[in-house]
Amino acid sequence: MSDRIRIFNTYVDNLTMSETLEKVSDIIDKKIPTQHVVLNASKINLMKNDSKLTDIVNSCSVINADGASILWAVKKNNKVLKERVTGIDLFENLLPLAEEKGYRIFLFGAKEEVVRTVKEKIEKKYPAINIVGVRNGYFDESENQTIVKEIASTKPDILFVAFSSPMKEYWISEHLLDLNVPFVMGVGGSFDVLAGKTKRAPRWMQKFGLEWFYRFIQEPRRMWKRYIVGNLKFVIYTYQTREK
């Protein structure tokens, strides 16, 4: 269904949103614990100097292009991705699919009030959805096994993990088999967006690949290094590694 495209020191699957959803359904049907990951400029920058993160990403069965930067970099290598499949869009598209197919969902991450708000909003929009558990993302390392057992005991089909990178990739990879959840997806700050704590860029900015700029102008002091310095590094890295 997809051609895996080589980019930098990793890969991206050439999947549309509908093809990704179909693949997720197949994964859940087979009940084999699977880690999902998305790529953007920030993650590529992290992977450049993090072999552990690179190995985790490359071991994932589904790798989607989250950032417009990835589509641009692929194009600079004379290839074309069918579609950008962002993490938050996939997260939101999986919710009606879960309601339709009766998938069991667990929400893990963010602050307690945020994850509770997300649960309430999802259940209001999708009354038949089955959210089997929620837990905030604030815990000590000594609690890891207790948390894993708590999640596994609810037997979810989908686990959404709302941590930042690379923590979410590390945590999911380390506990994937013990969780025994068919589809585990890191969703970053998606819970904050769904809860209304942070705003997502307007559609026109999404269309033109300017979501990073919208996020930057909301918190310039906190985000300048990631988006201004980080994006410049990504552009330079793309030209250094592109195929002639």
Rosetta blueprint (number, residue, H / E / L):
1 M L
2 S L
3 D L
4 R E
5 I E
6 R E
7 I E
8 F L
9 N L
10 T E
11 Y E
12 V E
13 D E
14 N L
15 L L
16 T L
17 M H
18 S H
19 E H
20 T H
21 L H
22 E H
23 K H
24 V H
25 S H
26 D H
27 I H
28 I H
29 D H
30 K H
31 K L
32 I L
33 P L
34 T E
35 Q E
36 H E
37 V E
38 V E
39 L E
40 N L
41 A H
42 S H
43 K H
44 I H
45 N H
46 L H
47 M H
48 K H
49 N L
50 D L
51 S H
52 K H
53 L H
54 T H
55 D H
56 I H
57 V H
58 N H
59 S H
60 C L
61 S L
62 V E
63 I E
64 N E
65 A E
66 D L
67 G L
68 A H
69 S H
70 I H
71 L H
72 W H
73 A H
74 V H
75 K H
76 K H
77 N L
78 N L
79 K L
80 V L
81 L L
82 K L
83 E L
84 R L
85 V L
86 T L
87 G H
88 I H
89 D H
90 L H
91 F H
92 E H
93 N H
94 L H
95 L H
96 P H
97 L H
98 A H
99 E H
100 E H
101 K H
102 G L
103 Y L
104 R E
105 I E
106 F E
107 L E
108 F E
109 G E
110 A L
111 K L
112 E H
113 E H
114 V H
115 V H
116 R H
117 T H
118 V H
119 K H
120 E H
121 K H
122 I H
123 E H
124 K H
125 K H
126 Y L
127 P L
128 A L
129 I L
130 N E
131 I E
132 V E
133 G E
134 V E
135 R E
136 N L
137 G L
138 Y L
139 F L
140 D L
141 E H
142 S H
143 E H
144 N H
145 Q H
146 T H
147 I H
148 V H
149 K H
150 E H
151 I H
152 A H
153 S H
154 T L
155 K L
156 P L
157 D L
158 I E
159 L E
160 F E
161 V E
162 A E
163 F L
164 S L
165 S L
166 P L
167 M H
168 K H
169 E H
170 Y H
171 W H
172 I H
173 S H
174 E H
175 H H
176 L H
177 L H
178 D H
179 L H
180 N L
181 V L
182 P L
183 F E
184 V E
185 M E
186 G E
187 V L
188 G L
189 G L
190 S H
191 F H
192 D H
193 V H
194 L H
195 A L
196 G L
197 K L
198 T L
199 K L
200 R L
201 A L
202 P L
203 R H
204 W H
205 M H
206 Q H
207 K H
208 F L
209 G L
210 L L
211 E H
212 W H
213 F H
214 Y H
215 R H
216 F H
217 I H
218 Q H
219 E L
220 P H
221 R H
222 R H
223 M H
224 W H
225 K H
226 R H
227 Y H
228 I H
229 V H
230 G H
231 N H
232 L H
233 K H
234 F H
235 V H
236 I H
237 Y H
238 T H
239 Y H
240 Q H
241 T H
242 R L
243 E L
244 K L
